Amino acid sequence: MRLYGKRWHGCRVDEFTWRGQRLIVLENEILRVGVLASKGSDIIEFRYKPRDLDVMWHSPHSLLPGDFIPTSARPAGAFLDYYPGGWQEVFPSAGPETVIAGAELGQHGETPLLPWDVHVQQDTASRVEVDFVVETVRMPFRLRRRMILSAGSPALRLEEEAVNLGEQELPYAWGHHPAFGPPLLEAGCRIEMPACEVVEPPYAEALARRFAVGKPSRFPDLTDLRGDRQPMNEVPSAASHTQDVVVASQLTGNWCALRNPARKLAVGLVWDTAVFPYLWMWQVYGGAFGYPYYGRTYNLALEPFNGPVEPLAKLAEQGRARVLGPGQSVTAVLECGIYEAPAEVRGIEYGGRLRTA
């Protein structure tokens, strides 16, 4: 049975073995997207072909399952041992390690460390659709992600469904973890999004922060460590040696962008805020010291999530966690695109449509 078409133009999908891993590549005239099906279905390449520019951040140690056995088991889980950068789907817990219904879940849950099944639904010159499907091991969930590229579109579309396969109601956390890096990311870049509330949560207390913990404000300003108001959406150089985790909530729109004014280029997300009402912003500007980066990383992650940066068990105990009953499901749509952006981004719509000032 022929699973993939044989075309060298238009939309297409193909499969490769890369460093011993199963790599699925979706392409159209504008984008090339590499998906590591054998490890989390991580998106490890998101390339803007007109400029041959990959916007993903890549970890200084691209250690993948099978490459090595960790020296010891981390209480927080194996996520960081095997984190290559790029874009992960985080489920059924997020952020800190937790215990739910007797299941011990490490940092960012199960799906980033599992192999996913692949099903090609459409492979034509005008459109490709590929399903990536996984069932979690310690909790009874199925997650399906349909990835779609259409001819001429600068945006990748994700159509998703999470299903509770168990016979009891269960809490869950769900989100996306795309981390962007050089050469798109550099000093002078800006985060642009609609009005919202932003705060540095207690989760970030021990980091080499620019901003004070627990002092919410209106985007884009936050209170810095001196008590002054500073814009958190302006990207400094790696010489700042800082690392912040900022959480946006009370979103008045469903999009955000990282824009590089010097390159006149932006990467932008648009998503279902009813499912993902929070945006986590992991801002690592040369300030991640100690395990696992030792000051070697410069990246910005813009991460739609369905809850704040707190252990899932705590959210469940307080009645703040999303839950799914037996057989229940939840669906979501998210798009990510790369755009020529000569001015400030004022909006992004589904279908790869960008508005600028």
C-alpha positions as CSV (number, residue, x, y, z in Angstrom):
1,M,0.0,0.0,0.0
2,R,1.4,3.4,-1.0
3,L,1.2,5.7,2.1
4,Y,2.9,8.8,0.6
5,G,2.6,10.4,-2.8
6,K,5.7,11.0,-5.0
7,R,5.7,14.7,-5.8
8,W,8.4,17.2,-5.8
9,H,6.2,20.3,-5.8
10,G,3.1,21.6,-4.1
11,C,1.9,20.1,-0.8
12,R,3.5,16.8,0.1
13,V,4.3,14.5,3.0
14,D,7.2,12.0,3.4
15,E,8.8,9.8,6.0
16,F,12.5,9.6,6.9
17,T,14.8,7.9,9.5
18,W,16.7,10.7,11.3
19,R,19.2,9.8,14.0
20,G,17.4,6.5,14.4
21,Q,14.0,8.2,14.8
22,R,10.8,8.3,12.7
23,L,10.6,11.7,11.1
24,I,7.5,12.8,9.2
25,V,7.9,15.9,7.0
26,L,5.0,18.1,5.7
27,E,5.7,20.7,3.0
28,N,4.1,23.3,0.8
29,E,5.6,26.1,-1.2
30,I,6.2,28.2,2.0
31,L,6.7,25.9,5.0
32,R,8.6,22.7,5.8
33,V,7.5,21.1,9.1
34,G,9.4,18.1,10.6
35,V,7.6,16.0,13.1
36,L,9.4,13.4,15.3
37,A,6.7,10.8,15.5
38,S,8.8,8.3,17.5
39,K,9.3,10.9,20.3
40,G,6.3,12.9,21.3
41,S,5.4,14.0,17.7
42,D,7.7,16.9,18.6
43,I,7.9,19.6,15.8
44,I,11.6,19.9,15.4
45,E,11.6,22.0,12.3
46,F,9.3,24.8,11.3
47,R,11.1,26.4,8.3
48,Y,10.1,29.4,6.3
49,K,11.3,28.3,2.9
50,P,11.4,31.8,1.2
51,R,14.2,32.7,3.6
52,D,15.4,29.2,4.5
53,L,14.8,30.1,8.1
54,D,13.9,27.6,10.8
55,V,12.1,29.5,13.7
56,M,12.3,26.7,16.2
57,W,14.8,26.8,19.1
58,H,17.2,23.8,19.3
59,S,18.6,22.6,22.6
60,P,22.4,22.4,23.0
61,H,21.9,18.7,23.8
62,S,19.6,17.0,21.4
63,L,19.3,13.8,23.4
64,L,16.6,11.5,22.2
65,P,15.2,8.2,23.5
66,G,17.5,5.4,22.7
67,D,20.6,7.6,22.6
68,F,21.4,7.1,26.2
69,I,20.2,5.8,29.6
70,P,20.1,8.6,32.3
71,T,22.5,8.3,35.1
72,S,19.6,8.2,37.6
73,A,15.9,8.8,37.6
74,R,14.9,12.4,38.2
75,P,12.1,13.0,40.7
76,A,10.7,15.6,38.3
77,G,10.7,13.1,35.4
78,A,12.7,12.6,32.2
79,F,11.3,15.5,30.1
80,L,14.4,17.7,30.3
81,D,16.8,14.8,29.7
82,Y,15.2,14.2,26.4
83,Y,14.1,17.7,25.4
84,P,15.5,18.6,22.0
85,G,13.8,22.1,21.8
86,G,11.2,22.6,19.2
87,W,7.5,22.2,19.9
88,Q,5.9,19.6,22.3
89,E,2.3,18.8,22.9
90,V,1.9,18.6,26.7
91,F,-0.7,16.2,28.2
92,P,-2.3,15.0,30.5
93,S,-0.5,17.1,33.0
94,A,1.6,20.3,32.6
95,G,4.3,22.1,34.4
96,P,5.5,20.5,37.7
97,E,5.4,16.8,38.5
98,T,2.2,15.6,40.1
99,V,0.2,12.5,41.3
100,I,-3.3,12.0,40.0
101,A,-5.5,9.1,40.9
102,G,-2.4,7.1,41.9
103,A,-0.6,7.9,38.7
104,E,2.8,9.6,39.1
105,L,3.4,12.0,36.3
106,G,6.6,13.8,35.6
107,Q,7.2,17.3,34.3
108,H,4.9,18.1,31.3
109,G,3.1,14.8,31.5
110,E,3.3,11.7,29.2
111,T,2.8,12.7,25.6
112,P,6.2,14.3,25.0
113,L,8.0,11.1,25.8
114,L,5.8,8.6,23.9
115,P,5.9,7.4,20.3
116,W,2.8,8.4,18.3
117,D,1.0,6.5,15.5
118,V,0.8,8.2,12.1
119,H,-2.1,8.0,9.6
120,V,-2.0,9.9,6.3
121,Q,-5.5,11.1,5.6
122,Q,-4.9,13.2,2.5
123,D,-1.8,13.7,0.3
124,T,-2.4,15.8,-2.7
125,A,-0.7,18.7,-4.4
126,S,-3.3,21.1,-2.9
127,R,-3.5,19.7,0.6
128,V,-1.9,17.3,3.0
129,E,-3.6,16.0,6.2
130,V,-1.8,13.7,8.7
131,D,-3.1,12.3,11.9
132,F,-0.8,11.7,14.9
133,V,-2.4,9.6,17.6
134,V,-1.2,8.5,21.1
135,E,-2.7,6.8,24.1
136,T,-1.1,7.7,27.4
137,V,0.2,4.9,29.7
138,R,-0.3,6.1,33.3
139,M,-3.7,7.7,32.6
140,P,-6.4,6.5,30.2
141,F,-6.5,9.2,27.5
142,R,-6.2,9.3,23.7
143,L,-4.9,12.4,22.0
144,R,-5.3,12.9,18.2
145,R,-3.6,15.8,16.4
146,R,-4.5,16.3,12.7
147,M,-1.8,18.4,11.0
148,I,-2.9,20.2,7.8
149,L,-1.0,22.2,5.2
150,S,-2.8,23.7,2.3
151,A,-1.3,25.0,-0.9
152,G,0.0,28.6,-0.7
153,S,-0.7,28.9,3.0
154,P,1.9,30.3,5.5
155,A,0.2,28.6,8.4
156,L,0.1,25.0,9.7
157,R,-3.3,24.0,11.1
158,L,-3.8,21.6,14.0
159,E,-7.2,20.0,14.6
160,E,-7.2,18.1,17.9
161,E,-9.2,15.8,20.1
162,A,-8.6,14.5,23.6
163,V,-10.7,11.6,24.9
164,N,-11.1,10.0,28.3
165,L,-11.0,6.2,27.8
166,G,-11.5,5.5,31.5
167,E,-14.5,4.7,33.5
168,Q,-14.1,7.6,35.9
169,E,-14.0,11.4,35.8
170,L,-10.4,12.6,35.5
171,P,-8.7,16.0,35.6
172,Y,-6.3,16.9,32.8
173,A,-3.9,19.6,31.8
174,W,-3.2,20.3,28.1
175,G,-1.1,22.7,26.2
176,H,1.4,23.5,23.5
177,H,5.1,24.2,24.1
178,P,6.6,25.9,21.0
179,A,10.0,27.4,21.7
180,F,11.5,29.9,19.2
181,G,15.1,30.7,18.9
182,P,17.8,32.4,16.7
183,P,18.1,33.5,14.1
184,L,14.6,34.8,14.3
185,L,14.9,35.5,18.0
186,E,17.4,38.3,18.8
187,A,17.5,41.5,20.8
188,G,14.9,44.0,19.6
189,C,12.2,41.3,19.0
190,R,8.8,42.0,20.4
191,I,5.9,39.9,21.7
192,E,2.6,41.4,20.3
193,M,-0.9,40.3,21.4
194,P,-4.2,41.7,22.5
195,A,-4.9,43.2,25.9
196,C,-4.7,40.7,28.8
197,E,-3.4,40.3,32.4
198,V,0.2,39.2,32.9
199,V,1.9,37.9,36.0
200,E,5.1,36.1,37.1
201,P,3.8,33.2,39.1
202,P,5.5,31.6,42.2
203,Y,6.7,28.8,40.0
204,A,9.4,31.3,38.8
205,E,10.6,32.3,42.2
206,A,14.1,30.6,42.0
207,L,14.9,31.8,38.5
208,A,17.3,34.6,37.5
209,R,14.3,36.9,37.0
210,R,13.8,40.4,35.6
211,F,10.4,40.7,37.2
212,A,8.8,40.4,40.7
213,V,6.7,37.4,41.5
214,G,3.0,37.6,42.2
215,K,2.3,41.2,41.0
216,P,-0.2,41.1,38.1
217,S,-0.4,43.9,35.7
218,R,-1.9,44.7,32.3
219,F,0.1,43.7,29.2
220,P,2.8,44.6,28.3
221,D,4.1,46.0,31.6
222,L,5.3,44.2,34.7
223,T,6.9,45.3,38.0
224,D,10.7,44.6,37.9
225,L,12.9,43.6,40.9
226,R,13.5,47.3,41.7
227,G,9.8,48.0,41.8
228,D,9.7,49.9,38.5
229,R,7.4,49.2,35.6
230,Q,9.0,47.6,32.6
231,P,7.7,46.1,29.3
232,M,7.9,42.3,29.5
233,N,7.3,42.0,25.7
234,E,10.7,43.5,24.6
235,V,13.4,40.8,24.0
236,P,16.8,41.7,25.4
237,S,20.1,40.1,24.3
238,A,21.6,36.9,25.9
239,A,23.9,39.2,27.8
240,S,21.0,40.1,30.2
241,H,21.4,36.6,31.7
242,T,17.8,36.4,32.7
243,Q,15.0,33.8,32.8
244,D,11.3,34.6,33.4
245,V,8.1,32.6,33.2
246,V,5.2,35.0,32.6
247,V,1.6,33.9,32.4
248,A,-1.1,35.8,30.5
249,S,-4.8,35.3,31.3
250,Q,-8.1,37.2,30.8
251,L,-7.2,37.2,27.1
252,T,-9.3,39.6,25.0
253,G,-8.1,37.9,21.7
254,N,-7.0,34.6,20.5
255,W,-3.6,35.3,19.0
256,C,0.0,36.3,19.7
257,A,3.1,37.0,17.6
258,L,6.8,37.1,18.0
259,R,8.0,39.8,15.6
260,N,11.5,40.6,14.5
261,P,11.4,44.3,13.3
262,A,14.9,44.1,11.8
263,R,14.0,41.1,9.6
264,K,10.4,42.3,9.1
265,L,9.3,38.8,9.9
266,A,6.9,37.3,12.5
267,V,5.8,33.9,13.7
268,G,2.3,33.9,15.1
269,L,-0.2,31.6,16.8
270,V,-4.0,31.7,16.8
271,W,-5.9,29.2,19.0
272,D,-9.2,28.3,20.7
273,T,-9.2,30.4,23.9
274,A,-12.2,28.5,25.3
275,V,-9.9,25.4,25.5
276,F,-6.6,27.2,26.1
277,P,-7.4,30.4,28.1
278,Y,-3.8,30.9,29.3
279,L,-0.6,31.8,27.5
280,W,2.7,30.8,29.2
281,M,5.8,32.7,28.1
282,W,9.1,31.0,28.9
283,Q,11.7,33.8,28.4
284,V,15.2,32.4,28.5
285,Y,17.7,35.2,27.6
286,G,21.0,33.6,28.6
287,G,19.8,33.1,32.2
288,A,19.1,29.3,32.6
289,F,22.0,28.3,34.8
290,G,22.7,24.8,36.3
291,Y,21.0,21.7,34.9
292,P,20.3,21.3,32.0
293,Y,21.5,24.4,30.1
294,Y,24.3,26.0,32.2
295,G,23.8,29.4,30.6
296,R,23.8,28.0,27.0
297,T,20.4,28.9,25.8
298,Y,18.5,31.8,24.3
299,N,14.9,31.1,23.5
300,L,11.3,32.3,23.9
301,A,8.4,29.9,24.2
302,L,4.8,31.1,23.6
303,E,2.6,28.4,25.0
304,P,-1.2,28.2,24.9
305,F,-2.4,26.1,28.0
306,N,-5.7,25.2,29.6
307,G,-4.5,26.2,33.1
308,P,-2.0,28.1,35.2
309,V,1.6,26.9,36.0
310,E,0.6,24.8,39.0
311,P,0.6,21.1,39.7
312,L,-2.4,19.4,38.3
313,A,-3.2,17.7,41.7
314,K,-3.4,21.1,43.4
315,L,-5.7,22.5,40.7
316,A,-7.9,19.4,41.0
317,E,-8.1,19.6,44.8
318,Q,-9.1,23.3,44.5
319,G,-11.7,22.6,41.8
320,R,-9.8,24.6,39.2
321,A,-8.8,21.8,36.9
322,R,-10.6,20.9,33.7
323,V,-12.1,17.4,33.8
324,L,-13.4,14.8,31.4
325,G,-16.0,12.2,32.3
326,P,-15.9,8.6,31.1
327,G,-16.0,8.7,27.3
328,Q,-16.1,12.4,27.1
329,S,-13.9,14.4,24.7
330,V,-12.7,17.9,24.0
331,T,-11.6,19.4,20.7
332,A,-9.5,22.4,19.7
333,V,-8.0,24.1,16.7
334,L,-4.7,25.9,16.6
335,E,-2.7,27.5,13.8
336,C,0.9,28.6,13.6
337,G,2.3,30.7,10.7
338,I,5.3,32.6,9.6
339,Y,4.6,36.0,8.0
340,E,6.3,38.9,6.3
341,A,5.6,41.7,8.9
342,P,6.8,45.2,8.0
343,A,5.0,46.8,11.0
344,E,3.4,45.9,14.3
345,V,1.1,42.9,14.3
346,R,-2.5,43.9,15.0
347,G,-4.2,40.6,14.5
348,I,-4.0,37.0,13.2
349,E,-6.9,35.0,11.9
350,Y,-7.4,31.4,11.0
351,G,-6.4,30.7,7.5
352,G,-3.0,32.4,7.7
353,R,-4.3,36.0,7.6
354,L,-2.2,38.6,9.3
355,R,-3.1,42.3,10.0
356,T,-0.4,44.9,10.7
357,A,-0.4,48.5,11.6
